[in-house]
Amino acid sequence: EVNFGCARAALGGLAMAVYDINFSKALVASSNFDEFAKALMECGQLELMHRAFALFAGLIEHGGECRDALVNTGLGAFCEAYVTSYQDESKALNDFNFSSQERRLFDVVMGLAKEIARSLR
C-alpha cells in the first residue's frame, strides 16, 4: 500500500514468470510464501488481486508442490468466501461505487476467484 505502482508492477512480473516451473517451485519453497500469499489475498485492491489471482492460477496449473502450497494457505476457502460474499455482483458494484473500468476488472477478478475455488476443491 505504500507504493501501489511498484506493487502492481512487481506482481505483474511475478504473474508473468509463474509459468517457469523452476521459478514457481522456488517461490512456493520460500520461507515466507504463506505470509506472502495471505497478504495478497487480503490486500483488497482490485488491480493487485487481479495480478495475485493470475499468479495463483499459474501455480495451480503446475500442480504438485505448487498447488499444495496454495492449498495450505487457505486460498481455496478464501476464494469460496470471496465469491459467496459478492455473489450478487450488482449489489457489490453499487456498494463500492466502481467506475466502468473497475467494474470490468471486478468481473475478471471474480472469474479468477471462481476458477481458483473450483480448482482447489
N, C-alpha and C positions, 0 to 999 in steps of 0.2 A: 504494500500500500504506500510505502514511502516513495517509490519510484515506479509508478504504474507502467510507463513506457518501456522501461528496462525489463520489468517482469513480463510484460506482453511479448517482447522480443525474445527473451530467454526461453519462455515456454514454447513459443513458435519454433525456435531452434530445436528444442528437445522433441517436440512432436514430429518434426521432420526427420530427426536422427533415429527415432524409435524403431524404424524398420531394419536397422542394422542389429542383428541378433547379439553381437558382442557388446555393443553399446547397451542394449536392453538388459542383458544379463548383469553387466556391471552396475547399471542403475539400480536394479532391484536388490543387488547384493550389498549396496552401500549401507552403512550403519544407521543412517537416518532416513531411510526410504519410507518407513511407516509415518514418521512425523511429517516428511515432505508431502506425501500423498494426502494425508489428512488435512494439512494446511491448504492444499489446493482445493480439496472438496469443500472446505468451509469458507473460502475466500469471498464468495458472494458476488464477484464481478463477472458479468456475462462473458466478456472478452477473454478473461483468464480461464473461466470454466470451460469455454469452448476449446481452448488450446489444451487444457488439462485433460478433458474427456477424450480429445483426439489422441493424446499421448497414452492414456489408459487403454483406449481401443486398440492401439498398436501393440501394447504389451499383451493384451488378451489374445490377439491373433497369434502370437508366438507360442502360447500355451505353456505347459510345463511350469518351471520355476517362476516365469514372468507372470503367468496367470495366478499361480498360487500366492505370490507376494501380494497381489491386489486383493485376493480373497481375504487374506489375513488383515488387511487394513479396514475391512468392513465396507469396501466400496459398493458391493452388491446391495447391501442393506441401505446404504446412503442413497443410491440411485433409485431404489424402490420407493423410499420415503420421499425423495425429491419429486418423482413422477406423480406419486399419490397426492402430495400436497398441492401440486399445480395441475391436477387432472382437469379442472375447469379452467382451461387456458384463457378463456375470455375474461374470467374474474381476475386471474393473475395479471393479465395485461392491463386491465383497468386499475387494479390496486397499485401497480408500480408506475403507472402513467408513462409507459415506454414510448419512445419515438418510433417511427416506422422502421428505422434501421435496427433498433433494439428489439422490436417485435420479430423481425426476421431472424435475428441472432438467437432470440429466446426459442424459436421453433427449432433451430439447429441444435441448440443445447439440449432441449427436451428430447429430440430424436436420438441424440447420442446417449443420453441418460437411459432411455428406453432400451436401446441396443445393448448397453453395458449391463443393465439389470437382467435382460434375457440371457446374455452370455455367461453371467456368473451365477445363475440359478442352479 
